[in-house]
Amino acid sequence: MVANGGAVDGIRLLSPDTIDLIFHEQSSGTHLVLGLPIRFGLGYALEVAARPYIPVGRVCFWGGWGGSIAINDLERNLRISYVMNKMSPGLGAGPGRSSPAGSRAVLRAVLRGLAPLETCSSTAYGAGVCR
């Protein structure tokens, strides 16, 4: 719904102003539980350099223990969700943490599929995503 600008099947559930609030930074810094740098908008994490596998642009996301992730990409009208059948240890990727490769592999595959539409060298895909 967020990736569709707040509408589902032609029914508007979130106003454009509400969607804009998602991307208004509410906090930024090291997450006190995760120990990782993070930026938050309204209800979602926002792009941060420590997550090079998250596309840059008007993108919001959140993930969970073991590698699950949900990404809303408004510029590409794209929603990517990944939930694994077998959890791996760790929460996201970062120095000294387990790096759930499944979620990143799925994201890379989706973005490679979109690569003919937009070159992987563009900043829209972030560093290392389309390799």
C-alpha positions as CSV (number, residue, x, y, z in Angstrom):
1,M,0.0,0.0,0.0
2,V,2.8,2.4,0.8
3,A,4.6,1.7,-2.5
4,N,1.3,2.4,-4.3
5,G,1.1,5.9,-2.7
6,G,-1.4,4.9,-0.1
7,A,-4.0,3.2,-2.3
8,V,-5.1,-0.4,-2.8
9,D,-7.3,-1.4,-5.7
10,G,-8.1,2.2,-6.3
11,I,-9.2,2.9,-2.7
12,R,-7.1,5.5,-0.9
13,L,-6.3,4.4,2.6
14,L,-3.4,6.8,3.3
15,S,-3.2,10.4,2.1
16,P,-0.2,11.8,0.2
17,D,0.5,13.9,3.3
18,T,0.6,10.7,5.5
19,I,3.0,9.0,3.0
20,D,5.2,12.1,3.1
21,L,5.4,11.8,7.0
22,I,6.9,8.3,6.6
23,F,9.9,10.0,5.0
24,H,10.3,12.8,7.5
25,E,13.2,11.8,9.8
26,Q,12.0,11.3,13.4
27,S,15.3,10.0,14.8
28,S,18.8,9.1,13.7
29,G,21.8,7.5,15.4
30,T,22.9,4.2,16.9
31,H,20.0,2.0,17.8
32,L,20.4,1.2,21.5
33,V,19.2,-2.4,21.2
34,L,20.6,-3.3,17.8
35,G,23.9,-1.4,18.1
36,L,23.6,-0.3,14.5
37,P,23.3,3.1,12.9
38,I,19.7,3.7,11.8
39,R,17.3,6.5,10.8
40,F,13.6,6.4,11.4
41,G,10.7,8.0,9.7
42,L,7.1,7.4,10.7
43,G,6.9,3.6,11.3
44,Y,9.8,2.6,9.1
45,A,13.6,2.8,8.9
46,L,15.0,5.1,6.2
47,E,18.0,4.8,4.0
48,V,21.4,4.7,5.8
49,A,24.9,4.0,4.5
50,A,25.3,1.0,6.8
51,R,22.7,-0.8,4.7
52,P,24.1,-0.7,1.1
53,Y,21.8,-3.5,0.0
54,I,18.7,-1.2,0.6
55,P,18.0,0.9,-2.6
56,V,18.5,4.6,-2.2
57,G,15.8,7.1,-2.9
58,R,12.2,7.3,-1.6
59,V,12.6,3.9,0.2
60,C,11.5,2.8,3.6
61,F,12.0,-0.6,5.2
62,W,12.1,-2.8,8.2
63,G,13.5,-6.2,9.0
64,G,13.4,-8.9,11.6
65,W,15.3,-11.5,13.4
66,G,16.8,-14.0,11.1
67,G,16.8,-12.0,7.9
68,S,13.1,-11.2,7.1
69,I,12.7,-7.8,5.5
70,A,10.1,-5.6,3.9
71,I,11.0,-2.7,1.6
72,N,8.7,-0.1,0.1
73,D,10.3,1.7,-2.9
74,L,8.0,4.5,-4.0
75,E,10.1,5.7,-6.9
76,R,9.8,2.3,-8.6
77,N,6.3,1.5,-7.3
78,L,7.8,-1.7,-5.8
79,R,7.3,-3.6,-2.6
80,I,9.7,-6.4,-1.7
81,S,9.0,-8.7,1.2
82,Y,11.1,-11.7,2.2
83,V,10.3,-14.2,5.0
84,M,12.5,-17.3,5.2
85,N,11.5,-20.9,6.1
86,K,14.6,-21.4,8.3
87,M,15.9,-18.6,10.4
88,S,19.6,-17.8,10.5
89,P,21.1,-16.2,13.6
90,G,21.3,-12.5,13.8
91,L,19.4,-9.3,13.0
92,G,20.3,-7.7,9.7
93,A,23.8,-7.2,8.5
94,G,26.6,-5.4,10.1
95,P,30.1,-5.6,11.5
96,G,30.4,-8.4,14.0
97,R,26.9,-9.7,13.3
98,S,25.5,-12.6,11.4
99,S,24.6,-11.5,8.0
100,P,21.4,-13.2,6.8
101,A,22.4,-13.8,3.2
102,G,19.0,-15.0,2.0
103,S,17.3,-11.6,2.3
104,R,20.2,-9.9,0.5
105,A,20.3,-12.5,-2.2
106,V,16.5,-12.2,-2.9
107,L,16.9,-8.4,-3.0
108,R,19.8,-8.6,-5.4
109,A,17.9,-11.0,-7.7
110,V,14.9,-8.6,-7.8
111,L,17.0,-5.6,-8.5
112,R,19.0,-7.4,-11.2
113,G,15.7,-8.2,-12.8
114,L,15.0,-4.5,-12.9
115,A,18.5,-3.6,-14.1
116,P,17.5,-3.4,-17.7
117,L,15.0,-0.7,-16.7
118,E,17.7,1.3,-14.9
119,T,21.4,0.7,-14.9
120,C,22.9,-0.9,-11.8
121,S,25.6,1.8,-11.8
122,S,23.1,4.4,-10.9
123,T,22.9,5.5,-7.3
124,A,19.3,4.3,-7.2
125,Y,20.5,0.8,-6.3
126,G,23.2,1.6,-3.8
127,A,26.7,0.2,-3.6
128,G,27.1,-3.5,-4.3
129,V,23.5,-4.4,-4.9
130,C,23.7,-5.3,-8.6
131,R,27.0,-7.1,-8.6
